[in-house]
């Protein structure tokens, strides 16, 4: 192997992260490895000082940083795939612009494991959770020891099971044969985790080596409830189709878990309509569900509808138990949709 070959590419996408982007970049630059690492940053036309900060780092570390400057705002997913396809390493690590790494040997540990275990497609680890004031709010500790994660746990995790800034995976799986139903999903972490769990084993390292920041203004959970409802229906449909696509790849294994995820996604929308009292949104939601189920047999439709009603009732009871007002979106609603 050529000594100048990039073994791992770090993918950072960023938009209006001026408060956080330096910490994300420094977490990459501090990595101690016996292989070459490149940092590929996709800067998505920020309206704050994020771009100037990235340019300053690029000027200081021209041999390490590859900076992609979009001419117009691409949006998170287009920016992500553009950045991914500019990565040249055998492995890819992800660190979004508002997260950061805290262990200088993180990449070395993960690449060492992947190099020694060819059947493993992805490696992830524990992460510390902090809130908008940088106070610790918890951990993403999934197990009490290093171990392989069952596919079932990744499906049930809904995208929140593997902290995004903890992921290191084989680049070939997303650069060359990543299916359209994953690319077209409006959220990237869940389909990525599911697809990689199909392509190989997923290994967990019980060591907190990154920090996940919650409550960031431009994060998905902060903006999802504010988007146009018709766009939300497109997001819902893309998620349902993605789950169907992954389910087919697994030859219809884990059927009950995939059905549960689809039911949950729909139930969350129903719950939001009732909590926000925007009952007019029932019409586009009903239309979306009908389009999705148009190829189902009658018994399948009845069964899925029953599951949706029961799931919605369960979520609604959780709201009651939590003593949340029915007349506004609950303050902790983001926790309910975290796995969404």
Helices and strands as residue ranges (DSSP letters): E 6-14, H 21-29, E 36-43, H 50-60, E 65-69, H 76-84, E 91-94, E 100-101, H 106-116, E 120-130, E 136-139, E 147-148, H 151-157, G 164-166, E 168-170, H 172-175, H 180-183, H 188-199, E 201-213, H 220-223, G 224-226, H 229-249, H 255-276, H 281-292, H 298-321, H 333-336
